Amino acid sequence: MRLRCAVLDDFQNAATTVADWSPLSDRVEVVSYREHFADEDALAAALADADIVVTLRERVPFPGSLLKRLPRLKLLIASGMRNSVIDYAAAREHGVTVCGTESSSTPPVELTWALLLGLARGIVPENTALRGGGPWQSTVGADLYGRRLGLLGLGKIGSRVAQVGLAFGMEVTAWSQNLTRERADEVGVALAPSKEELLATADFVSVHLALSDRTRGLLGAPELALLKPTAYLINTSRAAIVDQEALLTVLREGRIAGAALDVFDTEPLPADHPLRTRTAPRLLATPHLGYVSRANYERYYGQAIEAIEAYLAGKPIRLLG
C-alpha cells in the first residue's frame, strides 16, 4: 500500500510539474491542494489520511492541537530552512519528523526591485489607463538616481538589494539593531545612526528583517510619521514588522507617496480586506510572490522528493527543530 503525500497551497498546480516525482510513484501517492485551508478543522479533515505533508513557507500553522489530530502523519516537509509556525516539540511528541528545503534569496531581491520601480514610475496606473482607454500619461515618475534608499536590514537579501540600488546611482543607507559599521562598509553602504534618522531622510525605505520579538511592530504610527511626504515604503519581508492599520492610515491621508506590500497579516488575504479595495490608495500589492519563481519551486519540490526518499531509507535529511 502506497503512502499518501499531501502538498498544501499548490495555488498554481505546479508542485507535480516542476519536479519529477516518478521515482516515488510505486511507494507514494501525491495529492496537491490548490485551495488554502484556513480552518484547522478543514485542514485536519483533508490531512486525515496523509502520511507525508509538504507545506509552503509559513502560511499553514502546525500547532500541537493539529498534530494531535493527524495520527498517520510521519513526515512534515517545509519549504525553507526556518519555519516559525510549526510546533517542533509537539512534532517530536507525536513522532513526526520535520525536514526543510533550501530557498534562494534571488526571487525576493528581484521582486523588491519590481515593486520599487513599479511605485516610482507608476507602472500599474499607467498600464491600466493605457489598456482601458484612459488618459495618455497621468503620473510623473520619481527618480532613483541620486535619491536615498534606506534599508532596514542588511543581511543576505538586504545586501543584494543594496547592490542594485548602488548600480542605479542611489545613495544607500542601512540600519538594524545589530548592524555594524564594518558590515555596512563591506557592502559599500552608509550606516544610519538610528532607525529614526533612516526613516526621516530616505526617499525609499525597504524592509529586509527577520521577524522576531524585537522587530514585530518595528514600524508603527510614530515611525511612519517620520517618513517624508514624497517617500515610498516597500515591505517584502514579514507583515508584522509594519503596523498594517497605521500604514493604511498614512496612505489614506496621503502622508507618504506610496507603499508596496508582498506580505500580509492574513494570507491569503480575504477578498473584502481593506488592502484589496480602493480604500487603500497609493498601494501596490502582490500576493506574497517573493519566493515564487520557477527555480525556487524546482528547488522546493525537488528537495521535498529528496527528503521523502531519505526518510523512507531511514536517513532523514535537512532536519528542522
N, C-alpha and C positions, 0 to 999 in steps of 0.2 A: 504493500500500500504506500502510495506516494505521500510525502509531507506536503502541507499546504502553506504557501508563502503569500501573504497579503502585502501589496505595495500601496501605501497611502498617498493621497494627494497627487495622483498622477494626472494633473489637470490637462496636460497636452497629449495624454495617451502615448507618452514617449518611452516609458521605462522598458518596454519589451522590444523597442525598435532601435534604440541607441546602443544596446549591448546584446551580446549573444548568450542567451540563456540555455541554448541547446545542450551544453554539457551536463545540465541538471535535469533534463527532460524526463529521464527514466526514474528519477528519485523525488522530484519536486514539481508540484503543480503551482503555477504562478497566476494569481488573480490580482488585477490592479483596479483601484477605485479612483475615478475621476472626481467624484463628489467629496466634499470635505465633511467630516463628522465632527461637528462642534459639541455634540451632546454625548456625555460619557455612556449613557445607556445605549444609544445608537451605535457607538463605536464598539462597545462590548459585544453587542449582538452581531455586528459584522465580523468581528475577530474571534468569535466563539470557537471556531474550528481551525484557527490558524496556529501552526507550529512555529512559523517564522513571520516576522513583520519587518518591512523596510519602511522607515518613516523619513519624511523630508524635512530637513532642518529642525527648527524648534517650534513648528506650528502645532503639533499634536502632543499634549502633555501625557506622560505615562506615570501617574501617581500610584501609590500603593493601592488605593481603592480600585483602580482599573486592573492592575496586575493581578490582584487577588481574584478577579472575575475571569481570568484567562488561564485556566489550569493547563491547557495544552501548549501554551506559548513557551518555547525553549530558547529562541534566539531573536533578539531585537537589534536591528541594524539601523544606525542613524547616519545620515549624510553629514560629513564634517567630523572633526575630532573633539568637538566640545558641544555639549547639549545640557542646558540648564533645566529642562522640563522633564527629565527622566529621574525617577526616584531610584537611585542605584542601590541603596540599602534594601529597598523592597524587592528589587530585581534579584538580588542575591538571596533574599529570604525565600523567594518563590522559585528559585532555580533557573532564572532567566539570564543567559549570557548576553551581554551588551557589547556590540562592536561598532566601530566608526569607519569612515572613509576619509580620504584626503579631500581637500577642497581648494580650488585655486583662488588667489586673490585678484586675478586679472579681470574677471567679469564685473565685480563691483567697482573697480577703478574705472573701467570703461563706461559703466552706466553713470557713475558720478559725473563724468565729463559730458555725457549725453544730456543729462538733466541740467547741468550748469549752463551749457551752451544753449539748450532749449529755452531756458529762462532768459538768458542775456539777449538773445536775438528774437524772442517772441515767436519761435517756430510754430507752436501749436495754434495760436490765434491767427497768425498769418496764413498758415496752411488751410485752416478752417474757412477763413474768409475767401481765399482764392478758389477753393473747391466748391464753395457754397454760393458763389455769386456775390460775395460781399465786397467791401472796399478794396481798392488796389493800394496797399501799404496803409497801415493804421498804427504801427508802432515805431518807435525809434530805439534801435538796439543799444545795449550797454557794451562798452568796450572792455576788453580784457587786458590789452597791452598797457602797462603802467599802473594798473589797478592792484589793489591789495587783496590777496587771497589769504584768509585766516583759517587755519586747520586746527580743529580740536582733536588731537591725537596724531601721532607721527610714527605709528607702527608700520606693519607690512603694507597695509593699504594706504594709509595716510602719506607715507613717504613716496609712494608711486604717484599718488595724486599731486604731490608737491612737484615732482619732476616734470609733469605735464604743464603745471602752472608756470614753472620757470621757462619751459620751452615757448610758452605763449608770451613771454616777456613780462610776466606778472611779478610783483613783489610778494613773496610768500613768507608768512609768519606762522608760527605754531605754538600751541600751549597744551599741556596736560599736567596733571598733578605730579607725575614722575619724570617729566621731560627734562633732560639736562642740556646745557649749552653744548656739550661735546656731541650729543646725538644730533642736535639741530645743525651744528657745523658740519657734521658728517653728511647730512642730507643736502646741505647748502642753503638752508633757510634761516630766518631770524627767529630767535626765541622771544616770544612775547613775555613781558614782565608779569602779566597777570591775565586771567581769563577776561576780566572786565576791560582791560586795555585792548585785547584782541577784538572783542565784540564791538567796541566803540569806534575802532579805526578801520575795520575790514570792509571792503566792498562786497566780498563774497565770503560766507562762512560755511565750511563743510565739516560735518561731524564724522569722525572715524575713531570712536572709542568703544571698548567693550563695555557691556552693561554690568554694573556692579552696584553695591550699596552706595559707593561714592559718586557714581555717575548718574544714577537714577534721579530724574528731575533736575539735572545739572543746569538746563536752560528753562527757567520758569519765567513768570511775568517780569520780575526785576531785571533779569538778564536780557530778555528780549527787548525791553525798553531801552537798552543801551545801543541797539543797532541803529545805524543811520537810516533815514527815510529812503535812501537810494540803495540800501543793502539788500542782498539776497541770501537766503538760508537754504542749505541743502542737507538733508539727512538720509543717508543710505545705510546707516549703522544699526541702531536699535531705537524703536519708537519711544520707549520710556525715558530716554535721555532728554527729550524735549517735551515739555508740558503741552499736550495737544490742545487743550482748551485755551491756554494762553496764546498759543500760536494762531489759533482761529481768530482770537480777538484782535491781534495786531494786523492780521490780514484783512479782516472786515473793516477795521478803522483806517486802513491804508497807511499804517505806521512803518511798514517796510515795503520795498518794491515788489517782493515776491518770495515764494518758497517752493521747494521741490521736495517731495517725500516719496520714498520707496518702502517705508516701514510704518506699521500702524499698530495701535494698542490691541486691536482685534483683527485677526486675519483668518479667512478672507473678510474684507470689510463689508458690513451689511449694506444692502442696496440703498437704504434710506439714511445712511450715516451722513452727517453734515459735510464730511470731506469728499463725498461723492455727489454733492449737489452744487448748485450755483450759489449757495450761501457761503461758499468758501472761495472768494475771489483771489486772483493773483496766485493761484496754486497750480503747479504742475505735479501730477501724481501718477505713479505707476504701481502695479500690483505685486510688489516685492520681487522684482526681476533681477536684483543684484547678483544672485548666484545662477540665474537661469541662462545658460548658454550650452550649446551642443557639446563642447569639450568638457564642461563641468558635469553635465549629465552622463556623458560617457564614462567619466571617472567615478561618479557616484554609483551608478548601477553596475558598471564593470567590476568595481571593488566590492559591491554587495554580493555579487556572484562569487568572487574570490572568498569572501567571508563565509558564505554558506558552504562552499566546498571544504574550506579549512575546518569549519565546525563539524561537518559530517565525518571528516578524517580524524576528529579528536584533537585537533591542534588549532584552536581559535586564534585569530589574528586581530590586531588593532583593537585590543580590549579597552573599554571605557569604564570609568567608575572605580 
